[in-house]
Amino acid sequence: MSPEALQIGIFVTITGLIGFFTWLKCRAPDTVRSDDPNKEQFLAGGGLSWIFVAGSITLTNLSTDQLVGMNGNQMALLAWWELAAVAGLLVLALVFLPVYYKYQCTTTTELLEKRYGDKNIRATIAVLFLLGNVFIYLPIMLYTGSLFMQSMFGIEAPIIVISLCFAVIGAAYAILGGLRAVAVSDTYSGVGLLVMAVAVVLLSLQAINYDFSGIPAERLTMIGDNDSPIPWHTLLTGMIFIQIFYWSTNQTITQRAMASPTLKEAQKGVFAAAGIRLLIVPAIVVIPGIVSYKLYGDIGDAAYGRIVGEVLPTWMSGAFAAFMAAAVLTSFNSVLNSSTTLYVVDLHEAYVNKTPNVRRLSGIITSMFVVSALILVPVYSGADSIINLVQQLNGLLSMPILSAFIVSLLFRNVAPMSAILGVIFGTSFYGALSFGFVELPVVSSWHYIHQMLLTLVLSISFALAMNLLLFRKVAQYTGFKAWLSDDPA
């Protein structure tokens, strides 16, 4: 058997086994199920154990956009995204999850409706989440996954063709299996991916005899200067709020944690995910990229696929490709599932039909999101750095959305429209500032992470000001006592 045939054979076998064991687990007699179609389709019947919560959270985030994008920077500094993520996960477990479970939320945006007593703010934030998922996350996942496969195997097929294959298979998981299938396949794939990724780190280091000489100091430092992707002072400003938004209010992540039978079970899963992120993930997202700089020079987002293809033996590269493909699929269908959840629960049932056929509607909406993502794949192929582009685009939505959550949980007597106006103002302000439509003294020269913190502060301030000036209501600050209050803010 030729090396190529062996590689492909292992790839197909592992991919098939992941699908088969996921199917067996989802059909097991002891599987917890719910009569509520929304809870069954979108929250796995409320039966995810802590193991599957941890596995799904880990792999939903850890996909090719992380491995390819962060290693594509070819510098140690990008590990700060993962180290800071630990803080975001702890905030999710200790601050936000108790609130979500108290209010029995299916979506994070449902919390806003219950705190403000208004369905329109829930719908507004859901639409913003959907815009981010459909126009940023889904196409980038398809692009980076296809780029990895192309660079690792030397596939001559266009990126869009490989993306189409990922999209079709990923959509099948999301439509046919719901969150349960997504979480189970995440966990099975995650174990294999983490093992293989650690092997890549060790083999990469062996390839340069553990000798980092010749690599520029700016590629190895963890203290970024003003011209680096993460200047050191940004760790003291917007970084923590970026992490709180992503891990604590982002539907794609929190949906897994809201699918456990109890709060304590969910918290165990989140703590386990935080431990994995602290101990394993930083090394696997930067070391191969740094090594590839020494071996091949500055090759950008192609770095990870190339070094994996060269340091792994043939049989192991086939296995790694299978787990990477699974990571692409599970991350892609995770975002698909959460996007469909937001549309069905927050928009369709609220404004179109209260009792739709959830399974059929989910299939239609998921298919529409897939087509949109495929159309946008070519847009991201010209980006200099995928991970930096993603983080900068996130600012359009993340800080304004987070402002609505903060206002709802720390203040009472706030009109829902005030928070909506704060979100609209924040999105407009950050977009105009970040993309150069306006020039402000001093502020325009700030790093975008600093600008994100400023956006958050201004969004909150604008909402409270509008509450007073337009609606003649004085917001009452209640601090953390309000987080678990039964009364709306």
C-alpha positions in Angstrom: 0.0 0.0 0.0 1.4 3.4 -1.0 1.9 6.0 1.8 -0.8 8.2 0.3 -3.3 5.3 0.3 -2.4 4.5 3.9 -2.9 8.1 4.9 -6.3 8.4 3.2 -7.4 5.0 4.6 -6.6 6.0 8.2 -8.3 9.4 7.6 -11.5 7.7 6.3 -11.5 5.1 9.1 -11.2 7.5 12.0 -13.7 9.9 10.5 -16.2 7.0 10.2 -15.5 5.7 13.7 -16.2 9.2 15.2 -19.5 9.3 13.4 -20.4 5.7 14.3 -19.7 6.1 18.1 -21.5 9.4 18.2 -24.5 7.7 16.6 -24.3 4.9 19.2 -24.0 7.3 22.1 -26.9 9.4 20.9 -29.2 6.4 20.6 -28.2 4.8 23.9 -31.2 3.7 26.0 -30.0 5.8 29.0 -29.9 9.0 27.0 -31.8 11.8 28.7 -34.5 13.1 26.4 -37.1 15.9 26.7 -40.7 16.3 25.5 -39.9 20.0 24.9 -38.8 20.1 21.2 -36.6 23.1 21.8 -34.9 21.6 24.8 -34.4 18.3 22.9 -33.0 19.9 19.7 -31.0 22.8 21.2 -30.1 21.7 24.8 -29.6 17.9 24.3 -32.6 17.3 26.5 -30.8 18.8 29.4 -28.7 15.7 29.8 -25.1 16.6 29.0 -22.7 15.4 31.7 -19.7 17.5 32.7 -17.4 15.5 30.5 -19.3 16.4 27.3 -19.7 20.0 28.4 -15.9 20.2 28.8 -15.2 18.4 25.6 -17.7 20.4 23.5 -16.6 23.8 24.9 -12.9 22.9 24.2 -13.4 21.7 20.7 -16.0 24.3 19.7 -13.4 26.9 20.3 -10.3 24.9 19.4 -10.5 24.4 15.6 -8.6 25.4 12.6 -9.3 29.1 13.1 -7.3 28.8 16.3 -4.6 26.3 15.3 -4.1 27.7 11.8 -4.8 31.4 12.7 -2.7 31.6 15.9 0.2 29.5 14.5 0.0 31.6 11.4 1.3 34.6 13.4 4.4 32.5 14.2 5.0 34.2 17.5 4.6 33.3 21.2 2.6 36.4 22.0 -0.7 34.9 20.6 -0.8 32.5 23.6 -2.3 35.4 25.6 -5.6 34.8 23.9 -5.7 31.3 25.4 -4.3 32.2 28.8 -6.8 35.1 29.2 -9.6 32.7 28.1 -9.2 30.9 31.4 -10.4 34.0 33.2 -13.4 34.2 30.9 -14.3 30.6 31.6 -14.1 31.2 35.3 -16.5 34.2 35.0 -18.9 31.9 33.1 -18.9 29.3 35.7 -19.1 31.5 38.8 -21.0 34.5 37.6 -23.2 33.9 34.5 -24.1 30.2 34.8 -26.0 30.6 38.1 -28.1 33.3 36.5 -28.8 31.3 33.3 -29.9 28.3 35.4 -32.0 30.4 37.7 -33.9 31.8 34.8 -33.9 28.4 32.9 -32.6 30.0 29.7 -32.4 28.3 26.4 -30.5 31.2 24.9 -28.3 33.8 26.5 -30.5 36.5 25.0 -33.5 35.0 26.9 -31.9 36.4 30.0 -32.2 39.9 28.6 -35.9 39.5 28.0 -36.5 38.3 31.6 -34.3 41.0 33.1 -35.7 43.9 31.0 -39.2 42.4 30.6 -39.2 43.0 26.9 -38.9 40.6 24.0 -37.6 43.2 21.5 -34.2 43.6 23.2 -33.8 39.8 23.1 -34.6 39.8 19.4 -32.2 42.7 18.7 -29.2 41.0 20.4 -30.1 37.7 18.8 -29.9 39.4 15.3 -26.5 40.8 16.2 -25.3 37.4 17.3 -26.6 35.9 14.0 -24.8 38.6 12.0 -21.5 37.7 13.7 -22.0 34.0 13.2 -23.1 34.1 9.6 -20.8 36.8 8.3 -17.7 36.1 10.5 -17.4 32.8 12.3 -19.0 30.3 9.8 -17.1 31.4 6.6 -13.8 31.8 8.5 -14.2 28.2 9.9 -14.7 26.9 6.4 -11.8 28.8 5.0 -9.2 27.9 7.6 -10.3 24.3 7.7 -10.0 24.1 3.9 -6.7 25.9 3.9 -5.3 23.5 6.4 -6.3 20.4 4.4 -5.0 22.0 1.2 -1.6 22.9 2.7 -1.1 19.6 4.6 -2.0 17.2 1.8 -1.1 19.4 -1.2 -4.7 19.2 -2.5 -5.1 21.0 -5.8 -8.8 21.5 -5.4 -9.9 25.1 -4.9 -10.6 26.2 -1.3 -14.3 26.7 -2.1 -14.7 23.0 -3.2 -13.1 21.7 0.1 -15.3 24.2 2.0 -18.4 22.8 0.3 -17.5 19.3 1.5 -17.1 20.6 5.1 -20.3 22.6 4.9 -22.5 19.7 3.7 -21.2 17.2 6.3 -21.3 19.7 9.1 -24.8 20.7 8.3 -25.9 17.1 8.4 -24.7 16.8 12.0 -26.5 20.0 13.1 -29.7 19.1 11.3 -30.0 15.4 12.1 -28.4 15.2 15.6 -29.0 18.6 17.2 -26.8 19.7 20.1 -26.5 16.2 21.5 -24.7 14.9 18.4 -22.5 18.0 18.2 -21.4 17.7 21.9 -20.7 14.0 21.8 -18.7 14.2 18.5 -16.9 17.2 19.9 -15.7 15.3 22.9 -14.6 12.2 21.0 -12.8 14.3 18.4 -11.3 16.6 21.1 -9.5 13.8 22.9 -7.8 12.7 19.7 -7.1 16.2 18.5 -5.4 17.2 21.8 -3.2 14.1 21.8 -2.2 14.7 18.2 -1.6 18.4 18.7 0.7 17.7 21.6 2.6 15.2 19.4 3.0 17.9 16.8 4.5 20.2 19.4 7.0 17.6 20.5 8.0 16.6 17.0 8.3 20.2 15.9 10.7 20.9 18.7 12.6 17.7 17.9 12.9 18.9 14.3 14.9 22.0 15.4 16.7 20.0 18.2 15.0 22.3 20.7 17.2 25.1 19.5 15.4 28.5 19.1 18.5 30.4 18.0 18.1 32.5 14.9 14.5 33.2 15.7 13.9 37.0 16.2 13.3 38.0 19.8 10.0 39.5 19.0 8.8 36.1 17.9 9.6 34.6 21.3 8.7 37.3 23.7 5.5 37.3 25.8 5.7 41.0 26.4 4.4 42.7 23.3 5.5 46.2 22.3 3.2 48.8 20.7 3.6 47.4 17.2 2.8 43.8 18.1 -0.6 42.1 17.7 -1.1 42.2 21.5 0.8 45.1 23.2 1.3 44.3 26.9 -0.9 47.1 28.1 -4.0 45.7 26.3 -4.0 42.8 28.8 -4.9 45.4 31.4 -7.8 47.0 29.5 -10.1 45.4 26.9 -8.7 41.8 26.9 -10.7 40.6 29.9 -14.0 42.0 28.6 -13.4 40.3 25.2 -13.1 37.0 27.1 -16.2 37.7 29.2 -18.2 38.3 26.1 -17.0 35.3 24.3 -17.2 32.7 27.1 -20.1 34.1 29.1 -22.6 35.6 26.7 -21.8 34.0 23.3 -24.6 31.5 22.5 -22.3 29.0 20.8 -20.2 28.5 24.0 -22.8 28.9 26.7 -25.3 26.7 25.0 -23.2 23.6 26.0 -23.0 24.7 29.6 -26.8 25.3 29.7 -27.5 21.8 28.6 -26.5 20.0 31.8 -29.1 18.5 34.3 -27.8 20.7 37.1 -25.8 23.9 37.6 -23.1 22.0 39.5 -22.7 19.5 36.7 -22.3 22.4 34.2 -19.8 24.2 36.4 -17.7 21.0 36.6 -17.5 20.9 32.9 -16.5 24.6 32.6 -13.8 24.2 35.2 -12.4 21.2 33.3 -12.4 23.2 30.1 -10.5 26.0 31.8 -7.9 23.5 33.1 -7.4 22.1 29.5 -7.0 25.6 28.2 -4.5 26.6 30.8 -2.3 23.5 30.6 -2.4 22.3 27.0 -3.8 24.8 24.6 -1.3 27.7 24.7 1.6 25.5 23.6 -0.2 23.9 20.7 -1.4 27.2 19.2 2.1 28.9 19.1 5.0 26.5 19.3 4.5 24.8 15.8 4.2 28.3 14.3 7.4 29.5 15.9 9.3 26.4 14.7 7.9 26.8 11.2 9.3 30.3 11.1 12.8 28.9 11.7 12.3 26.2 9.2 10.4 27.9 6.4 10.4 31.7 7.2 7.4 33.9 7.3 4.7 31.9 5.6 1.6 33.1 7.5 -1.5 31.0 7.8 0.0 28.1 5.8 2.5 27.5 8.6 0.6 24.9 10.6 -0.5 22.7 7.8 3.0 22.6 6.3 4.8 21.7 9.5 2.2 19.0 10.4 2.6 17.5 7.0 6.4 17.3 7.4 7.0 16.3 11.0 4.3 13.6 11.4 4.8 10.1 10.0 2.4 9.1 7.2 0.1 7.0 9.4 0.0 9.7 12.1 -0.7 12.5 9.6 -3.7 10.6 8.4 -5.0 10.3 11.9 -4.3 14.0 12.6 -6.1 15.1 9.5 -9.1 13.1 10.6 -9.3 14.8 14.0 -8.7 18.2 12.4 -11.5 17.6 9.9 -13.7 16.5 12.8 -12.7 19.7 14.7 -13.7 21.8 11.7 -17.0 19.9 11.4 -17.9 20.1 15.0 -16.9 23.8 15.4 -18.8 24.6 12.2 -21.9 22.7 13.2 -21.7 24.1 16.7 -22.1 27.6 15.4 -24.8 26.4 13.0 -26.7 24.8 15.8 -26.5 27.9 18.0 -27.4 30.2 15.1 -30.5 28.1 14.4 -31.3 28.1 18.1 -31.2 31.9 18.2 -33.4 32.2 15.1 -36.0 29.6 16.1 -36.3 30.5 19.8 -35.7 34.2 19.8 -37.2 35.3 16.5 -39.4 32.8 14.7 -41.4 31.7 17.8 -41.6 35.2 19.1 -42.8 37.0 15.9 -43.9 34.4 13.3 -45.2 31.1 14.8 -45.2 30.1 18.5 -45.4 26.4 17.7 -43.4 25.6 14.6 -42.2 22.1 13.6 -38.8 22.7 15.2 -36.9 19.9 13.4 -38.1 20.9 10.0 -37.7 24.7 10.5 -34.2 24.0 11.9 -33.2 22.2 8.7 -34.4 25.0 6.5 -32.7 27.8 8.5 -29.5 25.8 8.8 -29.3 25.2 5.1 -29.7 29.0 4.5 -26.9 29.8 6.9 -24.6 27.3 5.1 -25.2 28.8 1.7 -24.4 32.3 3.1 -21.2 31.1 4.7 -20.0 29.5 1.5 -20.6 32.6 -0.5 -18.4 34.6 2.0 -15.4 32.1 2.1 -13.5 33.9 -0.8 -13.8 37.2 1.2 -11.4 35.9 3.9 -8.9 34.3 1.6 -7.0 37.6 1.2 -6.7 38.4 4.9 -3.1 38.8 6.2 -3.9 37.3 9.6 -7.1 35.4 10.2 -7.0 35.5 14.0 -6.3 39.2 14.2 -9.0 40.0 11.7 -11.5 37.9 13.7 -10.7 39.7 16.9 -11.0 43.1 15.3 -14.3 42.3 13.6 -15.6 41.0 16.9 -15.4 44.5 18.3 -18.3 45.5 16.1 -20.6 43.3 18.1 -19.0 42.1 21.3 -18.6 45.1 23.4 -22.0 46.7 22.5 -23.7 43.3 23.2 -21.9 42.9 26.5 -23.0 46.4 27.5 -26.7 45.2 27.4 -25.9 42.3 29.7 -24.0 44.5 32.2 -26.7 47.1 32.3 -29.4 44.5 32.8 -27.6 42.8 35.7 -26.2 45.8 37.5 -29.0 48.3 37.2 -32.7 48.5 37.8 -35.3 50.8 36.3 -33.8 50.8 32.9 -36.0 51.1 29.8 -35.3 48.3 27.3 -35.0 50.7 24.4 -32.2 52.6 26.3 -30.1 49.4 26.2 -30.9 48.9 22.5 -29.8 52.5 21.8 -26.6 51.8 23.7 -25.9 48.8 21.6 -26.6 50.7 18.3 -24.4 53.6 19.4 -21.5 51.2 20.4 -21.6 49.3 17.2 -21.7 52.5 15.1 -18.9 54.1 17.2 -16.5 51.1 17.0 -17.2 50.6 13.3 -16.5 54.2 12.4 -13.4 54.3 14.6 -11.9 50.9 13.8 -12.3 51.2 10.0 -11.2 54.8 9.7 -14.5 56.5 8.9 -13.8 59.1 11.6 -10.5 60.3 13.2 -10.5 61.2 16.9 -7.5 62.8 18.6 -5.5 60.2 20.5 -8.2 57.6 20.4 -7.8 56.8 16.7 -4.2 55.8 17.3 -5.1 53.3 20.1 -4.9 49.6 19.7 -8.2 48.1 18.8 -8.3 46.2 22.1 -8.2 49.6 23.9 -10.9 50.9 21.6 -13.1 47.9 22.5 -12.9 48.8 26.2 -13.8 52.4 25.3 -16.7 51.2 23.2 -18.0 49.2 26.2 -17.8 52.1 28.5 -19.5 54.5 26.1 -22.2 52.0 25.2 -23.1 51.6 28.9 -22.9 55.4 29.5 -25.0 56.1 26.4 -27.7 53.6 27.5 -27.9 55.2 31.0 -28.0 58.7 29.6 -30.8 57.8 27.1 -32.7 56.2 30.0 -32.7 59.5 31.8 -33.0 61.9 29.0 -35.5 60.1 26.7 -37.5 57.9 29.1 -37.2 60.1 32.2 -36.1 57.1 34.3 -33.3 57.1 36.8 -31.2 53.9 36.7 -30.6 52.4 40.1 -27.3 50.8 40.6 -27.7 47.6 42.6 -24.3 45.9 42.1 -23.9 42.2 42.4 -27.0 41.9 44.6 -29.1 42.1 41.4 -27.5 39.2 39.6 -29.8 36.6 41.2 -32.7 38.8 41.9 -36.2 37.7 40.9 -37.2 41.2 39.8 -36.4 42.6 36.4 -33.6 45.2 36.2 
